[in-house]
Amino acid sequence: MTVIILTACPEGLRGHLTQWLLEISAGVYVGHVNARIRQRLWAKVIEMAGPGRAILVHEQPGEQRLSFLVHDHHWTPVDLDGITLMRRPTERSLPNPALPKGWSKASKRRRFGRKAPPTPGGGTTVQTNSEQNSDS
């Protein structure tokens, strides 16, 4: 069995693949073709894909019984002790440019174990209205 998955490929390629395979969903083609036809289809996919991406999965003798081919895809097949796995790249989040750089004052205090700066005089004092009027 052969499966071809296309992403952002031209309509002409999709039409060419429907001559040999069934389109079971948008961009997903499935069918039974021999190795010669599969190789020619894959060559046509690479030739016509343009900016699109493609993955081909087909049967192959061995323990896993399948093999992968990719074209312009960020997932890559990797052989690990005879088993082919698809390596997905890690996503790195970009910092938000709207946020200020560095640590907030509260997180700095938490991180370095410092308390808020003390008030002058060693404690908090509250003045009453009569004391405020007499000071002026």
ChimeraX attribute file (.defattr): number of C-alpha atoms within 10 A of each C-alpha:
attribute: neighborCount
match mode: 1-to-1
recipient: residues
	/A:1	12
	/A:2	18
	/A:3	19
	/A:4	24
	/A:5	17
	/A:6	20
	/A:7	15
	/A:8	12
	/A:9	17
	/A:10	14
	/A:11	10
	/A:12	10
	/A:13	18
	/A:14	20
	/A:15	11
	/A:16	14
	/A:17	19
	/A:18	13
	/A:19	9
	/A:20	16
	/A:21	19
	/A:22	14
	/A:23	19
	/A:24	10
	/A:25	9
	/A:26	10
	/A:27	15
	/A:28	18
	/A:29	20
	/A:30	21
	/A:31	17
	/A:32	15
	/A:33	15
	/A:34	10
	/A:35	13
	/A:36	8
	/A:37	12
	/A:38	19
	/A:39	12
	/A:40	11
	/A:41	20
	/A:42	19
	/A:43	12
	/A:44	14
	/A:45	24
	/A:46	17
	/A:47	10
	/A:48	17
	/A:49	22
	/A:50	13
	/A:51	10
	/A:52	16
	/A:53	18
	/A:54	21
	/A:55	20
	/A:56	21
	/A:57	16
	/A:58	19
	/A:59	15
	/A:60	13
	/A:61	8
	/A:62	10
	/A:63	8
	/A:64	11
	/A:65	10
	/A:66	15
	/A:67	17
	/A:68	18
	/A:69	14
	/A:70	19
	/A:71	17
	/A:72	14
	/A:73	13
	/A:74	12
	/A:75	14
	/A:76	17
	/A:77	16
	/A:78	13
	/A:79	10
	/A:80	8
	/A:81	6
	/A:82	10
	/A:83	14
	/A:84	15
	/A:85	14
	/A:86	13
	/A:87	12
	/A:88	11
	/A:89	9
	/A:90	6
	/A:91	6
	/A:92	6
	/A:93	6
	/A:94	6
	/A:95	8
	/A:96	8
	/A:97	7
	/A:98	6
	/A:99	7
	/A:100	8
	/A:101	9
	/A:102	8
	/A:103	10
	/A:104	10
	/A:105	10
	/A:106	11
	/A:107	11
	/A:108	13
	/A:109	13
	/A:110	11
	/A:111	10
	/A:112	8
	/A:113	9
	/A:114	10
	/A:115	10
	/A:116	9
	/A:117	6
	/A:118	9
	/A:119	9
	/A:120	8
	/A:121	7
	/A:122	7
	/A:123	8
	/A:124	9
	/A:125	9
	/A:126	7
	/A:127	9
	/A:128	8
	/A:129	8
	/A:130	8
	/A:131	10
	/A:132	9
	/A:133	9
	/A:134	7
	/A:135	6
	/A:136	5
